[in-house]
Amino acid sequence: MGDMAESLRRVLLAKPRGYCAGVDRAVQAVETALERYGAPVYVRRQIVHNTYVVSELERRGAVFVAELDEVPAGAVTVFSAHGIAPEVREQAQRRELRVIDATCPLVTKVHSEARRFATKDYDILLIGHAGHEEVVGTAGEAPERIQLVDGPEGVGGVQVRDPSRVVWLSQTTLSVDETIETVQALRAKYPALLDPPSDDICYATQNRQAAVKQIAKQAELVLVVGSPNSSNSVRLVEVARDAGAAAAYLVDDASEIDPGWLDGVSTVGVTSGASVPENLVADVLSVLAENGFGAVEEVEAVEERVSFAPPRELRAGR
């Protein structure tokens, strides 16, 4: 029987996976700033939520800070992909920092929706995870009009001024299914609840979840490469479990794979979060190959062809 089981071992590799357009743009922004201005280039918060990417950029001269008061006046400073509250932008102007704004354009879109509905005096129900940088930034656009709803269980505590003037918005990296559930619960409470003009959960989050669902149906084990503070990566683990994988784990890199996970497994699904470089996935595939999982089949759920122009401050001729 051993030989039989051996020959059935395979890896299903999800596509799309890894870098999204917003992450690619943000990481390149720091690299370009380092080339153009030299080190140090300061970055407020982690440029993207990936341990390896951040340490590589640090090695090249990026200095990551929690807040702008740690940045010398006038220094080159990059805002992370997750977006910032307006007060951070004002602080940067006061300190005369040379700002490069690497906020993802899809996050910027949610910010402008928040401002627009706040101006129309709506109560805004922001679906997202408390404390996540993106949520902090979006809520900062209109703190007196925005309340956070952290999943379906957060709906009970919501109170609005006028049930006929309510809209929901969301963090871009949530579970699509859980967000639908949350919206349904909100709508049961407020039938007049308005939808955002376009979907806030970004294309990359949706595509990576669709791909992991496909492989999870056929895999006993799913490995998601990503860092623990990466919301979209953590969601991929949840989606894989919900879609039928017996086990699903988040690993920052190949060193975190427990060989015991592979016992009795014939099919391993592999994917990666939107801030994960492909070399980390390649390392995971190598470790799996060493453990007899050498056959790799790519499963493409959706074709992805999105790219964004660099931040305005780095475009040619500036």
C-alpha positions as CSV (number, residue, x, y, z in Angstrom):
1,M,0.0,0.0,0.0
2,G,2.9,2.3,0.8
3,D,3.9,2.8,-2.8
4,M,0.3,3.5,-3.8
5,A,-0.1,6.2,-1.2
6,E,3.3,7.6,-2.1
7,S,2.3,8.1,-5.7
8,L,-0.9,9.9,-4.9
9,R,0.8,12.7,-3.0
10,R,0.3,16.0,-4.7
11,V,0.1,19.7,-4.1
12,L,-2.7,21.9,-5.4
13,L,-1.3,25.4,-5.8
14,A,-3.9,28.2,-5.8
15,K,-3.9,30.9,-8.4
16,P,-4.2,33.9,-7.9
17,R,-2.1,34.0,-4.7
18,G,0.5,36.3,-3.3
19,Y,1.2,39.9,-4.2
20,C,-1.8,42.1,-5.2
21,A,-1.4,45.3,-7.2
22,G,-1.6,47.5,-4.1
23,V,1.2,45.6,-2.2
24,D,3.4,45.5,-5.3
25,R,3.0,49.3,-5.7
26,A,3.7,50.0,-2.0
27,V,6.8,47.8,-1.8
28,Q,8.2,49.3,-5.0
29,A,7.5,52.8,-3.6
30,V,9.9,52.2,-0.7
31,E,12.5,50.6,-3.1
32,T,12.2,53.6,-5.5
33,A,12.5,56.1,-2.6
34,L,15.6,54.4,-1.3
35,E,17.2,54.5,-4.8
36,R,16.2,58.0,-5.4
37,Y,16.8,59.6,-2.0
38,G,19.2,57.1,-0.3
39,A,18.8,55.7,3.1
40,P,17.2,56.3,5.5
41,V,13.7,56.4,4.2
42,Y,11.1,56.4,7.0
43,V,8.0,54.3,6.8
44,R,5.0,54.8,9.0
45,R,3.9,51.4,10.2
46,Q,4.7,48.2,8.3
47,I,4.5,49.1,4.6
48,V,2.6,45.8,4.1
49,H,1.8,43.1,6.7
50,N,4.6,40.7,6.0
51,T,7.6,40.0,8.3
52,Y,10.0,39.0,5.5
53,V,9.2,42.0,3.3
54,V,9.7,44.4,6.2
55,S,13.0,42.9,7.3
56,E,14.3,43.0,3.6
57,L,13.5,46.7,3.3
58,E,15.0,47.4,6.7
59,R,18.2,45.7,5.5
60,R,18.2,48.2,2.5
61,G,17.8,51.2,4.7
62,A,14.1,51.7,5.4
63,V,13.3,52.7,9.0
64,F,9.8,51.6,10.2
65,V,8.2,53.8,12.9
66,A,4.9,53.6,14.7
67,E,4.2,57.3,14.6
68,L,5.5,60.4,12.8
69,D,7.0,62.0,15.9
70,E,9.8,59.4,15.5
71,V,10.7,60.9,12.1
72,P,13.2,63.8,11.8
73,A,11.7,66.9,10.5
74,G,11.9,67.2,6.7
75,A,12.7,63.5,6.1
76,V,11.4,61.3,3.3
77,T,8.5,59.4,4.7
78,V,6.3,56.7,3.2
79,F,2.7,56.0,4.3
80,S,1.9,52.3,4.3
81,A,-0.6,50.6,1.9
82,H,-3.3,50.4,4.6
83,G,-4.1,54.2,4.6
84,I,-4.0,56.9,7.3
85,A,-6.4,59.1,9.2
86,P,-6.5,62.8,8.1
87,E,-4.8,63.9,11.3
88,V,-1.7,61.9,10.3
89,R,-1.5,63.7,7.0
90,E,-1.8,67.1,8.9
91,Q,1.0,66.1,11.2
92,A,3.2,65.2,8.3
93,Q,2.6,68.7,6.8
94,R,3.3,70.4,10.1
95,R,6.7,68.5,10.3
96,E,7.4,69.3,6.7
97,L,8.0,65.7,5.9
98,R,8.6,64.7,2.2
99,V,5.7,62.3,2.0
100,I,5.2,59.4,-0.5
101,D,1.7,58.1,0.0
102,A,1.6,54.4,-0.8
103,T,-2.0,53.9,0.4
104,C,-3.7,51.3,-1.8
105,P,-6.0,53.0,-4.3
106,L,-8.8,50.6,-3.3
107,V,-8.4,51.8,0.3
108,T,-8.4,55.4,-0.8
109,K,-11.8,54.7,-2.5
110,V,-13.3,53.5,0.8
111,H,-12.0,56.7,2.5
112,S,-13.7,58.9,-0.1
113,E,-17.0,56.9,0.3
114,A,-16.7,57.5,4.1
115,R,-16.2,61.3,3.5
116,R,-19.1,61.5,1.0
117,F,-21.6,59.7,3.3
118,A,-20.5,61.7,6.3
119,T,-21.1,64.9,4.4
120,K,-24.6,63.7,3.7
121,D,-25.0,63.1,7.4
122,Y,-25.4,59.3,7.2
123,D,-24.5,57.0,10.0
124,I,-21.7,54.8,8.6
125,L,-21.4,51.2,9.8
126,L,-17.8,50.1,9.0
127,I,-17.4,46.3,8.9
128,G,-13.9,45.4,9.9
129,H,-11.5,44.3,12.7
130,A,-11.0,46.6,15.6
131,G,-7.5,48.0,15.8
132,H,-6.5,47.0,12.2
133,E,-4.6,49.9,10.6
134,E,-6.9,50.1,7.6
135,V,-10.0,50.5,9.9
136,V,-8.2,53.1,12.1
137,G,-7.4,55.1,9.0
138,T,-10.9,54.9,7.4
139,A,-12.7,55.7,10.7
140,G,-10.5,58.7,11.1
141,E,-12.2,60.3,8.1
142,A,-15.4,60.9,10.1
143,P,-15.0,59.5,13.7
144,E,-18.3,61.0,14.8
145,R,-20.3,59.3,12.1
146,I,-18.5,55.9,11.8
147,Q,-19.0,52.9,14.1
148,L,-17.2,49.7,13.8
149,V,-19.1,46.4,13.3
150,D,-16.7,43.5,14.0
151,G,-18.5,40.6,12.3
152,P,-22.1,39.4,12.7
153,E,-21.8,39.3,16.5
154,G,-21.1,43.0,16.6
155,V,-24.5,43.9,15.1
156,G,-26.4,43.8,18.4
157,G,-24.5,46.8,19.8
158,V,-25.1,49.1,16.9
159,Q,-27.2,52.2,17.4
160,V,-27.9,54.8,14.8
161,R,-29.5,58.3,14.9
162,D,-31.9,57.8,12.0
163,P,-32.6,54.2,10.7
164,S,-33.5,55.7,7.3
165,R,-30.0,57.2,6.8
166,V,-27.6,54.3,7.3
167,V,-24.9,52.9,5.0
168,W,-22.3,50.1,5.4
169,L,-18.7,50.2,4.2
170,S,-16.0,47.6,4.9
171,Q,-12.3,46.9,5.3
172,T,-10.9,45.6,2.0
173,T,-9.5,42.4,3.3
174,L,-12.4,40.6,5.0
175,S,-14.0,37.2,4.5
176,V,-16.5,37.7,1.7
177,D,-18.9,35.2,3.2
178,E,-18.7,36.6,6.7
179,T,-19.2,40.1,5.4
180,I,-22.4,39.0,3.6
181,E,-23.6,37.5,6.8
182,T,-22.9,40.7,8.7
183,V,-24.7,42.8,6.1
184,Q,-27.7,40.5,6.3
185,A,-27.9,40.9,10.1
186,L,-27.5,44.7,9.7
187,R,-30.2,44.8,7.1
188,A,-32.6,42.8,9.3
189,K,-32.1,45.5,11.9
190,Y,-32.1,48.5,9.5
191,P,-34.1,47.6,6.4
192,A,-33.2,50.9,4.7
193,L,-29.5,50.1,5.0
194,L,-27.7,51.4,1.9
195,D,-24.9,49.4,0.1
196,P,-21.7,51.1,-0.9
197,P,-21.6,52.3,-4.5
198,S,-19.1,49.5,-5.3
199,D,-17.8,46.5,-3.4
200,D,-15.3,47.5,-0.7
201,I,-13.7,44.1,-0.3
202,C,-11.0,44.3,-2.9
203,Y,-10.6,42.1,-6.0
204,A,-7.5,40.5,-4.7
205,T,-9.1,39.4,-1.4
206,Q,-12.1,38.0,-3.3
207,N,-10.0,36.2,-5.9
208,R,-7.6,34.6,-3.3
209,Q,-10.6,33.4,-1.3
210,A,-12.3,32.0,-4.4
211,A,-9.0,30.1,-5.3
212,V,-8.5,28.7,-1.8
213,K,-12.1,27.5,-1.7
214,Q,-11.5,25.5,-4.9
215,I,-8.4,23.7,-3.5
216,A,-9.8,23.3,0.0
217,K,-12.6,21.0,-1.3
218,Q,-9.9,18.6,-2.6
219,A,-7.2,18.9,0.1
220,E,-6.9,17.4,3.6
221,L,-4.4,20.1,4.5
222,V,-4.1,23.7,3.4
223,L,-1.0,25.8,4.0
224,V,-1.4,29.6,3.8
225,V,1.8,31.5,3.6
226,G,1.4,34.8,5.4
227,S,2.1,36.7,8.6
228,P,-0.1,36.6,11.6
229,N,-0.9,40.3,11.4
230,S,-2.0,40.1,7.8
231,S,-5.8,40.2,7.8
232,N,-6.3,38.8,4.3
233,S,-3.9,35.9,5.1
234,V,-5.7,34.9,8.3
235,R,-9.0,35.1,6.4
236,L,-7.6,32.6,3.9
237,V,-7.1,30.0,6.7
238,E,-10.7,30.5,7.9
239,V,-12.1,30.3,4.3
240,A,-10.1,27.1,3.7
241,R,-11.5,25.5,6.9
242,D,-15.0,26.6,6.1
243,A,-14.7,25.2,2.5
244,G,-13.9,21.7,3.7
245,A,-10.2,21.4,4.4
246,A,-9.7,19.1,7.5
247,A,-6.8,21.3,8.6
248,A,-5.5,24.7,7.5
249,Y,-2.5,26.6,9.0
250,L,-0.8,30.0,8.5
251,V,2.9,29.8,8.1
252,D,5.2,32.9,7.8
253,D,7.7,30.7,5.9
254,A,8.7,27.1,5.2
255,S,10.5,26.8,8.6
256,E,7.1,26.8,10.4
257,I,5.8,23.7,8.6
258,D,5.3,20.9,11.1
259,P,6.1,17.6,9.3
260,G,3.5,15.9,11.6
261,W,0.8,17.9,9.6
262,L,1.6,15.8,6.6
263,D,0.9,12.4,8.2
264,G,-1.8,10.5,6.4
265,V,-2.3,13.4,3.9
266,S,-2.4,12.8,0.2
267,T,-3.3,16.3,-1.1
268,V,-1.9,19.6,0.3
269,G,-3.3,22.9,-0.8
270,V,-0.9,25.9,-0.9
271,T,-1.7,29.6,-1.2
272,S,-0.3,32.9,0.0
273,G,-1.7,36.2,1.3
274,A,-1.6,39.4,-0.8
275,S,1.6,40.7,0.9
276,V,3.7,37.5,0.4
277,P,6.5,37.4,-2.1
278,E,6.6,34.3,-4.3
279,N,10.0,33.1,-3.1
280,L,8.4,32.2,0.3
281,V,5.9,30.0,-1.6
282,A,8.7,28.4,-3.6
283,D,10.5,27.5,-0.3
284,V,7.3,25.9,1.0
285,L,7.0,23.9,-2.2
286,S,10.6,22.7,-1.8
287,V,9.9,21.5,1.8
288,L,6.8,19.7,0.6
289,A,8.8,18.1,-2.3
290,E,11.4,16.8,0.2
291,N,8.5,15.2,2.1
292,G,7.2,13.3,-1.0
293,F,4.8,16.0,-2.3
294,G,6.6,16.7,-5.6
295,A,3.7,16.8,-8.0
296,V,2.4,20.3,-8.2
297,E,-0.8,21.3,-10.0
298,E,-1.8,24.9,-10.3
299,V,-5.5,25.6,-9.9
300,E,-6.6,28.9,-11.4
301,A,-9.9,30.3,-10.1
302,V,-9.9,33.7,-11.8
303,E,-7.5,35.5,-14.1
304,E,-6.0,38.5,-12.5
305,R,-4.7,41.5,-14.5
306,V,-4.7,44.5,-12.2
307,S,-1.9,47.0,-11.8
308,F,-1.7,50.5,-10.3
309,A,0.5,53.5,-11.3
310,P,3.1,54.4,-8.7
311,P,2.3,57.0,-6.0
312,R,2.0,60.4,-7.5
313,E,5.1,61.6,-5.7
314,L,7.3,59.1,-7.5
315,R,5.9,59.4,-11.1
316,A,8.4,60.5,-13.8
317,G,9.4,64.1,-13.9
318,R,8.6,65.0,-10.3
